[in-house]
Amino acid sequence: MNVVTLPSTEAIAELAAKHYVEVLTAKPDAVLGFATGSSPLPTYNRLVELCDAGDVSFADARGFLLDEYAGLPKDHPQNYRTWLNEQFISKVNFQEGAVQGPEGDKDDPFAAAAKYEKALVDAGGVDFQILGIGTDGHIAFNEPGGSLSSLTHPQVLNEQTLVDNARFFDGDVNQVPKYSITQGLGTILRAKDIILIAQGEQKAEAIAAMVEGGVSVRWPASVLQFHNSVTVILDEAAASQLKEKDFYQYVWEREQELRA
Ligand code: GLP
């Protein structure tokens, strides 16, 4: 893992957006993996600006969401596909239908999950995936205690996630759907290239466990230690429990010099 700590939300978004530009310049028809949530939003906003300026194009790209609440109507504002479409997809130049997500409104969530896993395989896999992280260490909606090699599956959400996400549902934990359909950890590990963004003190414990702890289903994001191309972009607060933060920063800066 490469771990870099940056001073501002703007700097984080700039670095992540620059990576999208590199990926799409090298491969205009790249398959992109999208996370929802507050962590990638500034990056998406920056990409809208870059697209408006003609500095990046999504015209030939395809996209896959990481996860989706189960049981929310498609037009609910917190339906992840609706949210991502409103915040980002509709603001750049993706072709109609180029971005898909798990179908959380089907009677058989297992069949919907298997169908989505197949769609990812049929698309040739994800070239570049952006991730956030939950305070309990989940990525996508892979909660503690699952399988480190899981494929797309229905996932019961744990209490911490319901509490964390209640802020998007009028602060009412009872309105948060109790389960989701999520790409599995094994699915995410197949992405060729990954950036994970985390900001804020509330993410610090999960980040330390992911980067410096043992690989364990207690902290699902720790499975990323097995991936050979992960860049973790943090603010100072999210990095605050890392024991070797200064060393990671030193390595990052030296590697940028080598690549320059
Ligand atoms: C949700 C999503 C994750 C996201 C996480 C963190 O549970 N399923 O994909 O990474 O929340 O969200 P945020 O970036 O808003 O803190």
Residues whose N, C-alpha, C, O or C-beta is under 5 A from the ligand:
A	BS01	GLP	A35 T36 G37 S38 S39 D67 G132 I133 G134 A140 F141
